[in-house]
Amino acid sequence: MTTRRTAHRSASIGGTHQSLRDRAYIELRERIIEGRYPAGFRLVERELSEEFGLSRIPLREALQRLDSEGFVTVAPRRGAVVAKFDAAAAENLFDVRESLEGLAARLAALHATAGELEALRAIVARSRAAAETGKTRQVVALNADFHRTIVEASHNPLLQDLMAPLDARLRRLFHLTSTRDDGDTMCGEHEQLYQALRARDADGAEELARRHVVGTRVEALRSLAAETGTT
């Protein structure tokens, strides 16, 4: 069993100016995404309240928000438990992502600024360097940055609002399923997509983005099946 708590008392959440509920929500969500709180891990309000330096009310509100987003399951008298990320949830996520990522790439090819294209180029270069040195966690983080930047470069506020809730779920899935061997493939596909965006090839960018999602879908579902022993 994972150790109960990792000390993070150097800067308590209660000492920040941001909403206490939002701070608790972000911190708990990041720990779940990164795997510090694995599926089935029980989140004890009393312990978290002491660690974060806040009352149980904002903490409970944060847990309820995480419950609504599928990160935890809150049950009467049992409290909050980190939810599993199963194949059905992954399938649903990729169904939506394929369409929206394709649209984001098409719009980014048409509307990305020179600064946004440079940011994408830099992310691709950093991803390649991380992959070549086996820094899988860094590759996963940069993968999220790459796709987030494309969505921003679409310059479509509605699309950005639709994609924002998916970002954290995608990051959790990639932390669960990515391996060192995935890095080279991911970087190659990102490099191709960047070149299409730079060439302002909207059709090509959309097709590459969709193909990239299909490829990551296959690998993610395979990894989830291996973890759960299903076929």
C-alpha positions as CSV (number, residue, x, y, z in Angstrom):
1,M,0.0,0.0,0.0
2,T,1.2,3.5,-0.8
3,T,2.4,5.4,2.2
4,R,-0.5,7.5,3.7
5,R,0.9,11.0,3.2
6,T,3.7,12.9,1.6
7,A,4.6,16.0,3.7
8,H,3.8,19.3,1.9
9,R,3.7,21.6,4.9
10,S,6.3,24.1,3.7
11,A,3.5,26.3,2.2
12,S,0.1,25.4,3.5
13,I,-2.9,25.9,1.3
14,G,-4.5,27.9,4.0
15,G,-1.8,30.5,3.7
16,T,-2.5,31.4,0.1
17,H,-4.7,34.2,-1.3
18,Q,-6.5,31.9,-3.8
19,S,-9.8,30.4,-3.0
20,L,-9.2,27.7,-0.4
21,R,-11.5,25.3,-2.2
22,D,-9.8,25.9,-5.5
23,R,-6.3,25.4,-4.0
24,A,-7.4,22.2,-2.4
25,Y,-9.0,21.0,-5.6
26,I,-5.9,21.7,-7.7
27,E,-3.5,20.1,-5.2
28,L,-5.6,17.0,-4.8
29,R,-6.2,16.7,-8.5
30,E,-2.5,17.0,-9.3
31,R,-1.6,14.3,-6.8
32,I,-4.2,12.0,-8.4
33,I,-3.0,12.8,-12.0
34,E,0.7,12.1,-11.1
35,G,-0.2,8.9,-9.3
36,R,0.8,9.9,-5.8
37,Y,-2.8,9.0,-4.9
38,P,-3.5,5.8,-6.9
39,A,-6.9,4.3,-7.7
40,G,-8.5,3.0,-4.5
41,F,-6.6,5.3,-2.2
42,R,-8.8,6.7,0.6
43,L,-8.7,10.5,1.1
44,V,-9.3,11.1,4.8
45,E,-10.7,14.6,5.4
46,R,-9.2,14.9,8.9
47,E,-5.7,14.1,7.7
48,L,-5.9,16.3,4.6
49,S,-7.4,19.2,6.7
50,E,-4.4,19.0,9.0
51,E,-1.8,18.7,6.2
52,F,-3.3,21.5,4.1
53,G,-4.0,23.8,7.0
54,L,-7.7,24.5,6.3
55,S,-11.1,23.6,7.6
56,R,-13.1,20.6,6.3
57,I,-15.7,22.8,4.5
58,P,-13.5,23.9,1.5
59,L,-11.9,20.5,1.5
60,R,-15.2,18.8,1.2
61,E,-16.2,21.2,-1.6
62,A,-13.0,20.3,-3.4
63,L,-13.7,16.6,-3.1
64,Q,-17.3,17.1,-4.4
65,R,-15.9,18.8,-7.5
66,L,-13.4,16.0,-8.0
67,D,-16.3,13.6,-7.7
68,S,-18.3,15.4,-10.4
69,E,-15.2,15.2,-12.7
70,G,-14.6,11.5,-12.1
71,F,-11.4,11.7,-10.2
72,V,-12.8,10.5,-6.9
73,T,-15.9,8.6,-5.7
74,V,-17.6,10.1,-2.6
75,A,-19.7,7.6,-0.7
76,P,-21.8,8.2,2.4
77,R,-20.0,7.1,5.6
78,R,-17.0,5.9,3.6
79,G,-15.7,9.2,2.4
80,A,-13.7,9.9,-0.8
81,V,-11.8,7.2,-2.7
82,V,-9.6,7.8,-5.8
83,A,-11.6,6.5,-8.8
84,K,-10.3,4.0,-11.3
85,F,-9.6,5.1,-14.9
86,D,-11.1,2.2,-16.7
87,A,-11.3,1.3,-20.4
88,A,-14.8,2.7,-20.8
89,A,-13.8,6.1,-19.5
90,A,-10.8,6.1,-21.8
91,E,-12.9,5.2,-24.8
92,N,-15.3,8.0,-24.0
93,L,-12.5,10.5,-23.6
94,F,-10.9,9.5,-26.9
95,D,-14.2,9.7,-28.8
96,V,-14.5,13.3,-27.9
97,R,-10.8,14.1,-28.1
98,E,-10.4,12.9,-31.7
99,S,-13.0,15.4,-33.1
100,L,-11.9,18.3,-30.9
101,E,-8.2,17.8,-31.4
102,G,-8.7,17.6,-35.2
103,L,-10.7,20.9,-35.1
104,A,-8.1,22.6,-32.9
105,A,-5.3,21.6,-35.3
106,R,-7.2,22.9,-38.3
107,L,-7.9,26.2,-36.7
108,A,-4.4,26.5,-35.3
109,A,-3.0,26.1,-38.9
110,L,-5.1,29.0,-40.0
111,H,-4.7,31.3,-37.0
112,A,-1.6,30.5,-34.9
113,T,0.7,33.5,-34.4
114,A,4.4,33.4,-35.0
115,G,4.9,33.3,-31.2
116,E,2.6,30.3,-30.8
117,L,4.4,28.4,-33.6
118,E,7.7,29.1,-31.9
119,A,6.3,27.9,-28.6
120,L,5.3,24.6,-30.3
121,R,8.7,24.2,-31.9
122,A,10.4,24.7,-28.6
123,I,8.1,22.1,-26.9
124,V,8.8,19.6,-29.7
125,A,12.6,20.1,-29.2
126,R,12.3,19.7,-25.5
127,S,10.2,16.6,-25.8
128,R,12.7,15.0,-28.2
129,A,15.5,15.7,-25.7
130,A,13.5,14.3,-22.8
131,A,12.6,11.2,-24.8
132,E,16.2,10.5,-25.8
133,T,17.2,10.6,-22.1
134,G,14.4,8.4,-20.9
135,K,12.6,11.1,-18.9
136,T,9.1,9.7,-19.4
137,R,7.3,12.0,-16.9
138,Q,8.8,15.0,-18.6
139,V,7.6,13.7,-22.0
140,V,4.1,13.3,-20.6
141,A,4.1,16.8,-19.2
142,L,5.4,18.3,-22.5
143,N,2.8,16.3,-24.5
144,A,0.1,18.0,-22.5
145,D,1.8,21.4,-23.1
146,F,1.9,20.7,-26.9
147,H,-1.8,19.9,-27.2
148,R,-2.8,22.7,-24.9
149,T,-0.8,25.2,-27.0
150,I,-2.5,24.0,-30.2
151,V,-5.9,24.6,-28.5
152,E,-4.8,28.1,-27.5
153,A,-3.5,28.7,-31.0
154,S,-7.0,27.9,-32.4
155,H,-8.1,31.3,-31.1
156,N,-11.6,29.8,-30.6
157,P,-12.8,30.6,-27.0
158,L,-15.6,28.1,-27.2
159,L,-13.3,25.3,-28.2
160,Q,-10.9,26.2,-25.5
161,D,-13.7,26.0,-22.9
162,L,-14.7,22.6,-24.2
163,M,-11.2,21.2,-24.1
164,A,-10.2,22.6,-20.7
165,P,-12.1,19.9,-18.7
166,L,-10.5,17.2,-20.7
167,D,-6.9,18.3,-20.1
168,A,-6.6,17.0,-16.6
169,R,-8.2,13.6,-17.5
170,L,-5.8,13.2,-20.4
171,R,-2.8,14.0,-18.3
172,R,-3.9,11.4,-15.7
173,L,-4.4,8.8,-18.5
174,F,-1.0,9.4,-20.0
175,H,0.7,9.2,-16.6
176,L,-1.0,5.8,-16.1
177,T,-0.2,4.4,-19.5
178,S,2.9,6.1,-21.1
179,T,6.1,4.1,-21.2
180,R,9.6,5.0,-22.2
181,D,9.1,3.4,-25.6
182,D,6.2,5.7,-26.4
183,G,8.3,8.8,-26.3
184,D,10.0,8.4,-29.7
185,T,6.7,7.7,-31.5
186,M,5.0,10.6,-29.8
187,C,7.8,13.0,-30.6
188,G,7.8,12.0,-34.3
189,E,4.1,12.6,-34.6
190,H,4.3,15.9,-32.9
191,E,7.1,17.0,-35.2
192,Q,5.0,16.1,-38.3
193,L,2.0,18.0,-36.8
194,Y,4.2,21.0,-36.1
195,Q,5.4,21.1,-39.7
196,A,1.9,21.0,-41.0
197,L,0.9,23.9,-38.7
198,R,4.0,25.9,-39.7
199,A,3.1,25.3,-43.4
200,R,-0.5,26.5,-42.7
201,D,-1.8,23.2,-44.0
202,A,-5.2,23.0,-42.4
203,D,-6.3,19.7,-44.0
204,G,-3.0,18.0,-43.3
205,A,-2.9,19.3,-39.7
206,E,-6.4,18.0,-38.9
207,E,-5.7,14.6,-40.4
208,L,-2.4,14.3,-38.5
209,A,-4.0,15.3,-35.3
210,R,-6.8,12.8,-35.7
211,R,-4.3,10.0,-36.6
212,H,-2.2,10.9,-33.6
213,V,-5.3,10.6,-31.3
214,V,-6.2,7.2,-32.8
215,G,-2.6,5.9,-32.3
216,T,-2.5,7.1,-28.6
217,R,-5.9,5.6,-28.1
218,V,-4.8,2.1,-29.1
219,E,-1.7,2.3,-26.9
220,A,-3.5,3.7,-23.9
221,L,-6.2,1.0,-24.1
222,R,-3.6,-1.7,-24.5
223,S,-1.8,-0.5,-21.4
224,L,-5.0,-0.2,-19.3
225,A,-5.9,-3.8,-20.4
226,A,-2.5,-5.0,-19.3
227,E,-2.8,-3.4,-15.9
228,T,-6.2,-4.8,-15.2
229,G,-5.6,-8.2,-16.8
230,T,-8.4,-7.8,-19.3
231,T,-8.3,-8.3,-23.1
